[in-house]
Amino acid sequence: MTVGIIGAGITGLALAHHLDGTETEYVVLEADDQPGGVIRSGRVDGYLLEWGPQRLRRTGPVDELVTDLGLDGEVIEAGDTKLFVYADGDLRRAPFTIEEFGHTDLLSWRGKLDVLKEPQTAPADPEETAAEMFTRKFGEEAYENLIGPLFGGTYGSLPERMPVKHSLSGVLRMEEKYGDLLTPVLKRAMAGGSSAPAMSFEEGVQQLPTALYEAHRENVHLETPVTGIREDGAGYVLETDDESFEVDDVVVTTPAEVSADLLAPLTESADALRRLNYNPLAFVHLRADSDRDGFGYQVRHDEDLDTLGVSWNASMFGRTGRSDDGADEAGGVYTVFLGGMKKPELLEESDETLGDIGATEFAEVMGTGAEVLSVNKLDRGFPAYDASWDALEEFETPDGIHLATNYTARMGVPSRIREAKALAERFAE
Ligand SMILES: Cc1cc2nc3c(=O)[nH]c(=O)nc-3n(C[C@H](O)[C@H](O)[C@H](O)COP(=O)(O)OP(=O)(O)OC[C@H]3O[C@@H](n4cnc5c(N)ncnc54)[C@H](O)[C@@H]3O)c2cc1C
């Protein structure tokens, strides 16, 4: 059996890795001239910047790849989860352990009691929004000051526009398993706050897809966009500009609008994929001197800032500068996120304006000046997981076609790798 994999992002490459050495043959076709998809790392003026994920969780499936690829020596682990919320004019530490919950100034005693009463509330309703569900179950204060900024910040999104059924399927499963949501939260808090440490690599997150590509490059074709998928007997032909590839099954890992185009000749329902919203996102990479320790902060929704959140790459992974001759440069990297579902119109601003906003607001919050290293825009950044996901109910997957994507399943890199591995196991069966 031969599988055609469209896209050499982390999903396509992890699938290739897990198919390698099995009886299933595969070919990966990638439009871009480099592997990794939205995972992009690189140096600007000697500073290592991330234009996609800033970090990933070192879960079992990630660790397996790290070991298989001999990347152990390249891993950088961040310390304890130390995240802040900017609220009422100050950075306040988000609690992840019992002790931190006791001390946090993000919640009053009444707010803390509301959190502890969660098991008495009615179960999450798939039809309510994430904001309604969190407010109803954990109280308004916990939602506004803590859960809203952290959950919304992860997706550059507004939880009041994210139905539970589209954005929190994992939470629904967790509630079913434990009977409530507080029990698993407390279990995690008692275990120290996080199930897996945050990590990156010496040369950034993209080192992982690059190493996957290097290990399997004989079956991965870069700069080879798939222009069409044609039925051919019991299988398919993948068309590219120069060559056609005959395969039995096809795994599609491309962004929703590309998948809609490719699948349109095979199913009328492909149009549904075109209706999925993505949140636009701008990144402003800054160089600054700060001795703040932690992962970064998210901004509470009602604060008068355009900044959604800031990643402290300098403190998390020691991202300081390095000149061409190897000498240390001053300061470290901070990544400001702008736009998102809250203010998509910001992406119409010039790079210069975005840089100014990022640096000025950073100085206001952190109390230290910053210099802009780079400004970038992603018109289609994060999947929005909003009401437009209703469209997926109309989508019918043609036989022999498999969608392995972050809009049909979970978004995080560990989840993408886990899905790829499970799919490889299904092919093996
Ligand atoms: C800005 C940002 C920040 C994120 N932060 C985090 C984080 O901190 N932690 C975390 O765990 N996750 C994070 N994520 C999520 C995670 O990075 C993504 O969900 C994941 O990398 C998606 O990988 P993928 O392979 O499924 O898709 P993609 O990376 O989108 O890969 C799809 C590939 O298909 C290719 N392609 C497109 N058209 C064609 C065609 N016609 N023919 C062939 N190939 C084609 C594309 O070039 C691309 O390489 C973030 C995502 C973004 C965008």
Ligand as a Chemical Component Dictionary entry (heavy atoms), coordinates in Angstrom:
data_LIG
# 
_chem_comp.id                   LIG 
_chem_comp.type                 NON-POLYMER 
_chem_comp.pdbx_formal_charge   0 
_chem_comp.three_letter_code    LIG 
# 
loop_
_chem_comp_atom.comp_id 
_chem_comp_atom.atom_id 
_chem_comp_atom.alt_atom_id 
_chem_comp_atom.type_symbol 
_chem_comp_atom.charge 
_chem_comp_atom.model_Cartn_x 
_chem_comp_atom.model_Cartn_y 
_chem_comp_atom.model_Cartn_z 
_chem_comp_atom.pdbx_ordinal 
LIG C1  C1  C 0 1.401  31.370 15.329 1  
LIG C2  C2  C 0 1.208  30.003 15.889 2  
LIG C3  C3  C 0 1.625  29.728 17.186 3  
LIG C4  C4  C 0 1.452  28.441 17.703 4  
LIG N1  N1  N 0 1.894  28.178 18.971 5  
LIG C5  C5  C 0 1.905  26.907 19.422 6  
LIG C6  C6  C 0 2.573  26.578 20.629 7  
LIG O1  O1  O 0 3.134  27.448 21.295 8  
LIG N2  N2  N 0 2.603  25.271 21.011 9  
LIG C7  C7  C 0 2.019  24.282 20.261 10 
LIG O2  O2  O 0 2.091  23.107 20.638 11 
LIG N3  N3  N 0 1.361  24.573 19.113 12 
LIG C8  C8  C 0 1.310  25.853 18.671 13 
LIG N4  N4  N 0 0.701  26.157 17.482 14 
LIG C9  C9  C 0 -0.022 25.100 16.758 15 
LIG C10 C10 C 0 0.863  24.221 15.910 16 
LIG O3  O3  O 0 2.072  24.859 15.603 17 
LIG C11 C11 C 0 0.156  23.833 14.608 18 
LIG O4  O4  O 0 -1.152 23.346 14.870 19 
LIG C12 C12 C 0 0.914  22.744 13.867 20 
LIG O5  O5  O 0 2.281  23.083 13.709 21 
LIG C13 C13 C 0 0.260  22.495 12.501 22 
LIG O6  O6  O 0 1.001  21.532 11.814 23 
LIG P1  P1  P 0 0.386  20.790 10.550 24 
LIG O7  O7  O 0 1.474  19.974 9.967  25 
LIG O8  O8  O 0 -0.860 20.071 10.941 26 
LIG O9  O9  O 0 -0.069 21.944 9.552  27 
LIG P2  P2  P 0 0.838  23.038 8.790  28 
LIG O10 O10 O 0 1.968  23.426 9.619  29 
LIG O11 O11 O 0 -0.123 24.072 8.329  30 
LIG O12 O12 O 0 1.407  22.235 7.539  31 
LIG C14 C14 C 0 0.717  22.097 6.337  32 
LIG C15 C15 C 0 1.729  22.066 5.204  33 
LIG O13 O13 O 0 1.042  21.919 3.971  34 
LIG C16 C16 C 0 1.768  22.643 2.989  35 
LIG N5  N5  N 0 0.934  22.883 1.808  36 
LIG C17 C17 C 0 0.005  23.842 1.608  37 
LIG N6  N6  N 0 -0.536 23.713 0.380  38 
LIG C18 C18 C 0 0.038  22.648 -0.205 39 
LIG C19 C19 C 0 -0.117 21.993 -1.473 40 
LIG N7  N7  N 0 -0.991 22.415 -2.373 41 
LIG N8  N8  N 0 0.666  20.910 -1.730 42 
LIG C20 C20 C 0 1.564  20.463 -0.835 43 
LIG N9  N9  N 0 1.745  21.046 0.380  44 
LIG C21 C21 C 0 0.987  22.114 0.691  45 
LIG C22 C22 C 0 2.154  23.909 3.730  46 
LIG O14 O14 O 0 3.217  24.582 3.073  47 
LIG C23 C23 C 0 2.560  23.340 5.083  48 
LIG O15 O15 O 0 3.930  23.028 5.125  49 
LIG C24 C24 C 0 0.840  27.427 16.930 50 
LIG C25 C25 C 0 0.400  27.719 15.631 51 
LIG C26 C26 C 0 0.576  28.990 15.105 52 
LIG C27 C27 C 0 0.116  29.284 13.708 53 
# 
loop_
_chem_comp_bond.comp_id 
_chem_comp_bond.atom_id_1 
_chem_comp_bond.atom_id_2 
_chem_comp_bond.value_order 
_chem_comp_bond.pdbx_ordinal 
LIG C1  C2  SING 1  
LIG C2  C3  SING 2  
LIG C2  C26 DOUB 3  
LIG C3  C4  DOUB 4  
LIG C4  N1  SING 5  
LIG C4  C24 SING 6  
LIG N1  C5  DOUB 7  
LIG C5  C6  SING 8  
LIG C5  C8  SING 9  
LIG C6  O1  DOUB 10 
LIG C6  N2  SING 11 
LIG N2  C7  SING 12 
LIG C7  O2  DOUB 13 
LIG C7  N3  SING 14 
LIG N3  C8  DOUB 15 
LIG C8  N4  SING 16 
LIG N4  C9  SING 17 
LIG N4  C24 SING 18 
LIG C9  C10 SING 19 
LIG C10 O3  SING 20 
LIG C10 C11 SING 21 
LIG C11 O4  SING 22 
LIG C11 C12 SING 23 
LIG C12 O5  SING 24 
LIG C12 C13 SING 25 
LIG C13 O6  SING 26 
LIG O6  P1  SING 27 
LIG P1  O7  DOUB 28 
LIG P1  O8  SING 29 
LIG P1  O9  SING 30 
LIG O9  P2  SING 31 
LIG P2  O10 DOUB 32 
LIG P2  O11 SING 33 
LIG P2  O12 SING 34 
LIG O12 C14 SING 35 
LIG C14 C15 SING 36 
LIG C15 O13 SING 37 
LIG C15 C23 SING 38 
LIG O13 C16 SING 39 
LIG C16 N5  SING 40 
LIG C16 C22 SING 41 
LIG N5  C17 SING 42 
LIG N5  C21 SING 43 
LIG C17 N6  DOUB 44 
LIG N6  C18 SING 45 
LIG C18 C19 SING 46 
LIG C18 C21 DOUB 47 
LIG C19 N7  SING 48 
LIG C19 N8  DOUB 49 
LIG N8  C20 SING 50 
LIG C20 N9  DOUB 51 
LIG N9  C21 SING 52 
LIG C22 O14 SING 53 
LIG C22 C23 SING 54 
LIG C23 O15 SING 55 
LIG C24 C25 DOUB 56 
LIG C25 C26 SING 57 
LIG C26 C27 SING 58 
# 
